[in-house]
Amino acid sequence: MKRREFMTLLGGAAAWPLAARAQQAAMPIIGFVNQRSADASARIVPAFRKGLNETGYTEGQNVAVEYHWLDGRSDRLPSLMADLVSRRVGVIATPGYSAAAQAAKAATTTLPIVFGVGDDPVTLGLVASFARPGGNATGINFLTREVAAKRLGLFHDLVPKAARIAVLVNPANAPIAEAILRDMPEAARAIGLQIQVLNASTSREIDAAFAAIVRDRADALFIAPDGFFIGRRSQFVMLASRDRIPTSCSNREMLEAGLLMSYGADNLDMYHQVGVYTGQILKGANPADLPVLQSTKFEFVINMQTARTLGIEVPNSLQLLADELIE
């Protein structure tokens, strides 16, 4: 081989990785921030990706997604958002995590944010209005307050003898905890129930909450919607089974693990819509012009096997009302 040919080949070999790196650097990056643990997210990530795909983006081909699973560690939000902002990612996506949406909004007024929040996004300071967000954030509202009251009513219909209900919230997820506690007392009084509020932000505190339920003779447990709790669903199932505590949760994952009933917005639909809006913004849409959506799909599911284990007879009226009965 002639020296010139050898140098040409060598130059090509050296240039290819540089070109590949340049192409990779040009690929837009989505900072996806969630309160869950990675192993509790098998169902939701495909829904988000499906929304991206519908707008022409395929992860690893023309968009990169950085997944940040905080596993309940809300204290990490300020530093994480500062990092995402300093690197000027294309979009910050915070589905199902109100505290992350607020932290992102506090960190930047220019980078686009797509949220999924349970409380009113206007009250949270994320947008000016539903129809005209007016800033750098938009997304979907899955109506935690309205859904919680209805879930409590369904829970009462399922376990009518339960008069004292323990309500478990995660104070580290302040927007959701505050929304639940703001309206739960009135909803409980309206149907003649007493509530006992318990807090848990760690696995040890979940254990302590169940000890308090047994000690204070609460009849059932209402679990606030929370990504950290979803990641601890096996712990909840073990403790609820051990103490024979009827449980109500807001998401299907906890129910499928073995809790008694769930009612809430369809999580997959919410994550899918966040993916759609994220893709649209990457294609040039302005979040200020994308109206905040509200969940329209809700699921009421009963775990019949758990009901039988607890000796609960599920009325035919509830069986007909349920979207699904898990055997």
Secondary structure by P-SEA (a helix, b strand, c coil): ccaaaaaaaaaaaaaaaaaaaaaaaaccccccccccccccccccaaaaaaaaaaacccccccbbbbbbbccccccaaaaaaaaaaaacccbbbbcccaaaaaaaaaaccccbbbbcccccccccccccccccccccbbbbbccaaaaaaaaaaaaaaacccccbbbbbbcccccaaaaaaaacaaaaaaaabbbbbbbbbccaaaaaaaaaaaaaacccbbbbcccaaaaaaaaaaaaaaaaabbbbbbccaaaaaaccccccccaaaaaaaaaaaaaaaaaaccccccccbbbbcbbbbbbaaaaaaaacccccaaaaaacccccc
